[in-house]
Amino acid sequence: MKADIRKNQRGSGILMHISSLPGEFGIGTFGEEAYDFVNFLEKAGQKYWQILPLGPTGYGDSPYQTFSSFAGNPYFICFDSLRKKGFLKQEEYKDINFGRNKKRVDYQKISESKMAVLRLAYKRSRRDGRDELYEFEKEHNYWLPDYALFMALKSKFRNRPWFKWETGLKNREHKCLKKYRKELEDEIYFWVFLQYIFFQQWENLKQYANERGIKIIGDIPIYTAYDSSDTWTHSDIFLLDDHMVPISVSGCPPDSFSRTGQLWGNPIYNWRLLEKEDYDWWMRRIEANKNLYDIIRLDHFRGFESFWEVPFGEHTSINGRWVKGPGVHFFKIVKKKYPGLQIIAEDLGLLTPDVKALLDITGFPGMKVLLFAFDSRKKSMYLPHHYKENCAAYTGTHDNETVMCWLKTTKKPYKAYAKKYLKLSRKEGYHWGFIRSVWGSAARIAIAPMQDFLGLGCSARMNTPSTLGLNWRWRVTEEQITDRLAKKIYEITDLYERL
């Protein structure tokens, strides 16, 4: 197997999710501000825009716990584009409260207000758009009819999870499905309409970025949410009992970051059945993401070698166990089916010799996170002088503190070690010292979150793992995305030959 990120492609980019874009509608969208950010990336000499998963978010608002592995998030739909199509009038959305704080997403307001406006757009679109929806539904027949029915049923049953629906629906009995498809036909096509518009707007934005030499790096979460159309529609590929209850769920074992580990709660795959089917569902998922992104970041890569399985009902992950994953056989099929597919392996966490061997066999570039490097008790492989060319280096990820927050909260010996190793200075800006070190490393790809370029503190953190309520909310403002910042990023990118 050969490496997927081509040689002589030394470059850099910025990590910022669509939700974090500025704008007046409470959350980032595929509107004018997204195109402005692409222009900013071009001015800054960047080759990559890394985003988080684009799926429709459910409980906890996490892009890693979505209602579908194939669908897009309707919150990202741009109203102005719908107005230009004649589906909305400006007065129908201009003065609505989508959240008053431009620096934070208010998901409750978004859910209430944005979906109401999108229903108005759908109602007006019905006059002449149904044929296009039929064609779009046929094109995405593998997942879209079931997803649209799933969301229509969630609307009918006040967002109750599918495993608490009536027995006939929960078990997908043909007679029951037929009844509700007929009863909810118009509501079903509302959800088809949202996907039609989402994909249209995303494809236009991605094309705009690609035409300016910018590739999109997107994320595939390894697991799916229990309350998702995937688990409801393809229950056989998950370890569920006869009552559709998970036998075991996902997580991470206890470590130095958490004495009880992390309990994610996603159902575990029935890898034996998937193998017999040549991983058909997974291959379709990869193909769908290949069409969304230029480069795929494969979340929790070590879970393909071995994963931590926790009995359902546990309150922590302490009583879990390691179970062998599909391993190299899975990736041989991926390579055979999608030759040339570019993948970055998220190989963070406990890396055993078997995980390292799997990474070597696939040839995928792994990840190096500079914020993990400064435990002064040991020499870390995350220190830049250890980086090889075939890797993607980061100051931090969406799960980390910002650089400035880390410097404020970390232990004194770690901070002292970082200052000495990176030659940090107040004059340069401590955050720029971290960026300089990553940009100057041998890593073929260098990435930093937008928060680190701005030198933001703890309130700008995107996600704190194993917590609920305050995550995925950070947004940049228009005033922060300046030509001066673009010039500074361009200069450091030019200095380290990443243009």
C-alpha positions in Angstrom: 0.0 0.0 0.0 1.3 3.4 -0.9 0.9 6.7 1.1 -2.2 8.7 0.1 -0.9 12.3 0.5 1.3 12.8 -2.5 5.0 13.8 -2.2 6.0 17.4 -2.9 2.6 18.6 -1.6 4.0 20.5 1.4 1.3 22.8 2.5 -0.7 24.2 5.4 -4.2 25.1 6.3 -6.7 26.2 8.9 -9.1 24.2 11.0 -12.5 25.8 11.5 -15.9 24.2 11.2 -18.8 25.7 9.1 -20.7 26.4 12.3 -17.9 28.8 13.4 -18.2 31.1 10.4 -19.5 34.6 11.1 -22.9 35.9 9.9 -26.2 37.2 11.2 -28.2 34.0 11.3 -26.9 32.4 14.6 -24.6 29.9 13.0 -22.2 29.7 10.1 -23.7 28.8 6.7 -22.7 28.2 3.1 -23.5 31.9 2.4 -21.4 34.9 1.6 -19.2 34.6 4.7 -18.1 31.1 3.7 -16.9 32.4 0.3 -15.2 35.3 2.1 -13.3 32.8 4.3 -12.1 30.9 1.2 -10.8 34.3 -0.1 -9.1 34.8 3.2 -7.4 31.3 2.9 -6.2 32.2 -0.6 -4.8 35.5 0.6 -3.1 33.7 3.5 -1.4 31.2 1.1 -3.2 28.2 2.5 -3.9 24.9 0.7 -6.3 23.3 3.1 -9.5 24.1 4.9 -10.2 21.5 7.5 -13.8 21.1 8.8 -15.7 18.8 11.2 -18.3 16.3 10.1 -21.2 17.9 8.1 -24.0 15.6 9.4 -27.2 16.8 11.0 -26.5 17.1 14.7 -28.7 15.5 17.4 -28.4 15.3 21.2 -25.6 17.4 22.5 -25.1 19.3 19.2 -22.0 17.2 18.4 -21.0 16.7 14.8 -19.7 13.3 15.9 -23.2 12.2 17.0 -25.4 12.8 14.0 -28.8 11.6 12.8 -27.2 10.2 9.6 -23.7 9.3 8.3 -24.8 10.4 4.8 -27.0 13.5 5.2 -26.0 17.1 5.7 -26.8 19.6 8.4 -29.7 21.9 7.4 -28.5 24.5 9.8 -25.8 25.4 7.3 -28.2 26.2 4.5 -28.0 29.9 3.4 -31.3 31.8 3.4 -30.0 34.4 0.9 -29.5 31.7 -1.7 -33.1 30.5 -1.1 -34.3 34.1 -1.6 -32.5 34.3 -4.9 -34.4 31.1 -6.0 -37.7 32.7 -5.0 -38.3 30.4 -2.1 -38.0 33.1 0.6 -38.7 36.8 1.1 -36.1 38.8 3.0 -38.6 40.0 5.6 -39.3 36.3 6.4 -35.9 35.9 8.0 -34.2 39.2 8.5 -35.5 40.2 11.9 -35.8 36.8 13.6 -33.9 36.0 16.8 -31.4 33.3 15.9 -29.3 34.1 19.0 -28.0 37.5 20.1 -24.4 36.5 20.8 -22.4 36.6 17.6 -19.5 34.7 19.2 -21.6 31.7 20.3 -24.1 29.4 18.7 -27.5 29.2 20.5 -28.6 25.7 19.3 -32.0 26.0 20.9 -32.8 29.2 19.0 -31.4 27.8 15.8 -33.6 24.7 16.1 -36.7 26.7 16.7 -36.1 29.6 14.3 -34.1 28.3 11.4 -36.3 25.2 10.8 -39.4 27.4 10.8 -37.9 29.5 8.0 -36.8 26.4 6.1 -40.4 25.1 6.2 -41.6 28.4 4.6 -39.0 27.9 1.8 -40.2 24.3 1.2 -43.8 25.3 1.1 -43.0 27.9 -1.6 -40.8 25.4 -3.5 -43.6 22.8 -3.9 -45.1 24.7 -6.8 -42.3 23.7 -9.3 -39.6 21.7 -7.5 -41.0 18.2 -6.9 -39.6 16.6 -10.1 -36.1 17.7 -9.1 -36.6 16.3 -5.7 -37.7 12.9 -7.2 -34.5 12.8 -9.3 -32.3 13.8 -6.3 -34.0 11.1 -4.1 -33.4 8.4 -6.8 -29.7 9.5 -7.1 -29.3 9.0 -3.3 -31.6 6.1 -3.0 -29.4 4.0 -0.7 -29.9 6.3 2.3 -32.2 9.3 1.5 -35.7 7.7 1.6 -35.0 6.1 4.9 -33.4 9.2 6.4 -36.3 11.4 5.3 -38.8 9.0 6.7 -36.7 8.8 9.9 -36.7 12.6 10.4 -40.4 12.8 9.5 -41.2 10.2 12.2 -39.1 12.1 14.7 -41.1 15.2 14.0 -44.3 13.3 14.4 -43.3 11.7 17.7 -41.8 14.9 19.2 -38.2 13.9 18.6 -38.4 10.6 20.5 -35.6 8.2 19.6 -36.5 5.5 17.1 -35.9 2.7 19.7 -38.9 4.2 21.7 -41.3 4.1 18.8 -44.1 1.6 18.4 -42.9 -1.9 17.8 -43.9 -2.1 14.2 -41.8 1.0 13.4 -38.9 0.1 15.6 -38.6 -3.2 13.8 -39.3 -1.7 10.4 -42.2 -3.9 9.6 -43.2 -3.4 5.9 -46.9 -2.7 6.6 -46.1 -0.1 9.2 -43.5 1.6 7.1 -45.9 1.7 4.1 -48.6 3.3 6.3 -46.4 6.1 7.5 -44.8 6.8 4.1 -48.2 7.5 2.8 -49.4 9.5 5.9 -46.2 11.6 6.1 -45.5 12.1 2.4 -45.3 15.9 2.5 -43.2 15.9 5.7 -40.9 13.3 4.1 -40.3 15.6 1.1 -39.6 18.5 3.3 -36.5 16.5 4.6 -35.6 15.5 1.0 -35.8 19.2 0.0 -33.4 20.2 2.8 -30.9 17.6 1.6 -31.3 18.7 -2.0 -30.5 22.3 -1.0 -27.7 21.4 1.3 -25.8 19.4 -1.3 -26.4 22.0 -4.0 -25.0 24.8 -1.8 -22.1 22.7 -0.4 -21.0 21.6 -3.9 -20.9 25.2 -5.1 -18.8 26.3 -2.1 -16.4 23.3 -2.5 -16.0 24.1 -6.2 -15.2 27.7 -5.4 -12.5 26.6 -2.9 -11.0 24.0 -5.3 -10.8 26.6 -8.1 -8.6 28.7 -5.8 -6.3 25.8 -5.0 -7.8 25.0 -1.6 -8.7 21.4 -0.7 -11.3 20.5 1.9 -10.2 18.1 4.6 -13.3 16.5 6.1 -14.0 14.0 9.0 -15.6 10.6 9.1 -16.4 9.6 12.7 -15.7 6.0 13.3 -19.1 5.4 15.0 -22.7 6.3 14.4 -25.2 7.6 16.9 -27.6 5.1 18.5 -30.5 7.4 17.6 -29.7 7.7 13.9 -31.2 6.6 10.6 -28.2 4.4 10.1 -28.8 2.3 13.2 -32.5 2.1 12.6 -32.2 1.2 8.9 -29.2 -1.1 9.2 -29.7 -2.6 12.7 -28.1 -5.9 11.6 -24.6 -4.4 11.2 -24.6 -3.3 14.9 -24.4 -5.5 18.0 -28.1 -5.0 19.2 -30.2 -7.6 21.0 -33.7 -8.8 20.0 -35.2 -5.6 21.5 -32.9 -3.3 19.6 -30.9 -2.5 22.7 -27.1 -2.3 22.3 -25.2 -5.3 23.7 -22.1 -3.1 24.1 -21.1 0.5 23.4 -18.0 2.5 22.5 -15.5 4.3 24.6 -11.9 4.7 25.7 -10.2 3.0 28.7 -9.0 5.0 31.7 -5.8 6.9 31.2 -3.8 9.9 32.5 -6.5 12.3 31.2 -9.5 10.4 32.8 -9.4 7.8 35.6 -12.7 6.4 34.5 -12.1 6.6 30.8 -14.5 8.0 28.2 -17.9 6.4 27.6 -19.1 7.5 24.2 -22.2 5.2 24.1 -22.3 4.5 20.3 -23.4 1.0 19.4 -20.6 -1.4 18.3 -20.4 -2.7 14.8 -21.0 -6.3 13.9 -17.7 -6.5 12.1 -18.1 -10.3 11.3 -21.3 -9.6 9.3 -19.7 -6.5 7.7 -16.7 -8.5 6.6 -19.1 -11.1 4.9 -20.6 -8.2 3.0 -17.2 -6.8 2.0 -18.0 -3.9 4.3 -20.7 -2.6 1.9 -22.2 -0.1 4.3 -18.8 1.3 5.1 -17.7 1.5 1.5 -20.9 3.4 0.6 -20.2 5.7 3.5 -16.6 6.3 2.4 -17.8 7.0 -1.2 -20.3 9.5 0.1 -17.6 11.3 2.0 -15.2 11.1 -0.9 -17.7 13.1 -2.9 -18.0 15.7 0.0 -14.3 16.2 0.6 -10.9 16.2 -1.1 -9.1 14.5 1.8 -10.7 12.4 4.5 -9.6 12.4 8.1 -10.5 9.0 9.5 -11.5 9.4 13.1 -10.3 7.0 15.8 -8.0 5.1 13.4 -6.8 2.8 16.2 -10.4 1.4 16.5 -9.9 -0.3 13.2 -7.1 -2.4 14.8 -8.7 -2.8 18.3 -11.5 -1.0 20.0 -12.7 -0.5 23.6 -16.0 -2.2 24.1 -18.1 -1.5 27.2 -21.2 -3.5 28.3 -24.4 -1.5 27.8 -25.7 0.1 31.0 -22.3 0.8 32.5 -21.9 4.4 33.8 -18.1 4.5 33.1 -15.8 2.7 30.7 -13.8 1.1 33.4 -15.3 -2.4 32.8 -14.6 -2.4 29.1 -12.2 -4.6 27.1 -10.2 -4.5 24.0 -11.6 -6.3 21.0 -9.9 -6.8 17.6 -11.2 -4.7 14.8 -11.3 -5.4 11.0 -7.6 -4.5 10.6 -5.7 -4.5 7.3 -8.4 -6.5 5.4 -10.7 -3.5 5.7 -8.2 -1.1 4.2 -7.2 -3.5 1.4 -10.8 -3.3 0.2 -10.9 0.5 0.7 -7.7 0.8 -1.4 -9.0 -1.6 -4.1 -12.4 0.1 -4.4 -11.1 3.7 -4.2 -7.5 3.9 -5.5 -5.9 7.3 -4.9 -8.3 8.1 -2.1 -6.4 10.5 0.2 -6.8 9.7 3.9 -5.3 11.2 7.1 -5.4 8.7 10.0 -6.4 10.1 13.4 -3.9 7.9 15.3 -4.1 9.7 18.6 -4.5 7.9 21.9 -2.9 4.6 23.0 -0.8 3.4 20.1 0.3 -0.3 20.5 2.8 -1.9 18.1 -0.2 -3.4 16.2 -1.7 0.0 15.6 1.6 1.4 14.4 2.0 -1.6 12.1 -1.4 -1.0 10.6 -0.6 2.6 10.0 2.7 1.6 8.3 0.9 -1.0 6.1 -1.7 1.5 4.9 0.8 4.2 4.4 -1.6 6.8 5.7 -0.1 9.9 7.3 -0.9 10.0 11.0 -1.3 13.1 13.2 1.1 14.9 15.4 -0.4 17.3 18.0 2.1 19.8 19.5 0.1 20.4 22.6 0.7 16.7 23.6 4.5 17.2 23.4 5.4 18.8 26.7 5.0 16.4 29.5 8.4 17.1 31.1 8.6 13.6 32.5 9.3 11.9 29.2 10.5 12.6 25.7 7.5 12.8 23.4 7.1 11.6 19.8 4.9 14.8 19.4 8.0 17.0 19.6 8.6 18.4 16.1 12.2 17.1 15.7 10.6 13.6 15.6 8.1 14.4 12.8 8.5 12.5 9.6 7.4 13.9 6.2 4.4 11.6 5.9 2.3 13.1 8.7 -0.1 16.0 9.4 1.0 18.2 12.2 -1.3 20.3 14.4 -0.9 22.9 17.1 -4.1 21.4 18.5 -7.4 19.8 17.4 -11.1 20.6 18.1 -10.8 18.5 21.2 -7.9 20.4 22.7 -7.6 23.7 24.6 -6.4 26.6 22.5 -2.7 27.2 22.7 -3.2 30.3 25.0 -5.6 28.4 27.2 -3.1 25.5 27.5 -0.4 27.9 28.5 -2.7 29.4 31.2 -3.8 26.1 32.7 -1.0 23.6 32.2 1.5 22.6 34.9 4.5 24.9 35.4 7.1 22.3 34.3 5.2 21.7 31.1 4.9 25.4 30.3 8.6 25.9 31.1 9.6 23.1 28.8 7.4 24.5 25.9 8.9 27.9 26.3 12.4 26.6 26.2 11.9 24.1 23.4 9.9 26.5 21.1 11.8 29.7 22.1 8.6 31.4 22.9 8.5 35.2 23.4 5.8 37.7 24.3 7.0 40.0 21.5 6.3 37.3 18.8 3.2 36.1 20.6 3.2 32.7 22.3 0.6 31.3 19.9 2.8 32.3 16.9 5.7 30.3 18.4 3.6 27.2 18.4 2.4 27.8 14.8 6.0 28.6 13.7 7.2 25.2 15.1 4.5 23.2 13.3 4.9 25.2 10.0 8.7 24.7 10.2 8.5 21.0 10.8 9.1 18.2 8.2 5.4 17.3 8.2 3.9 17.5 4.8 0.7 19.1 6.1 0.6 21.7 8.9 -2.7 22.8 10.4 -3.8 25.1 13.2 -7.3 26.0 14.5 -8.5 29.5 13.7 -8.5 30.2 17.4 -4.8 29.7 17.6 -4.1 32.1 14.8 -6.2 34.7 16.7 -4.5 33.9 20.0 -7.8 33.2 21.8 -8.1 31.8 25.3 -10.2 29.2 27.1 -13.6 30.6 26.1 -12.8 29.8 22.5 -12.4 26.1 23.0 -14.5 24.1 20.6 -15.0 20.9 22.6 -14.2 19.4 25.9 -14.5 15.6 25.5 -16.9 13.7 27.8 -18.9 16.9 28.6 -22.3 18.2 27.4 -23.9 21.6 27.1 -21.2 24.1 26.2 -19.4 22.5 23.2 -19.4 23.2 19.5 -20.6 26.8 20.0 -17.5 29.0 19.3 -17.8 31.4 16.3 -15.4 33.9 14.8 -16.5 37.4 14.0 -16.0 39.3 10.8 -13.8 41.8 12.5 -11.3 39.1 13.4 -10.8 37.9 9.8 -8.5 40.7 8.5 -6.1 41.3 5.7 -3.4 42.0 8.3 -3.9 38.5 9.7 -3.9 37.0 6.2 -0.6 38.7 5.5 1.0 37.4 8.6 -0.1 33.9 7.9 1.1 34.2 4.3 4.6 35.3 5.5 5.1 32.4 7.9 3.8 30.0 5.2 6.2 31.4 2.6 9.1 31.3 5.1 8.6 27.6 5.6 7.9 26.8 1.9 4.3 25.8 2.3 2.7 28.1 -0.3 
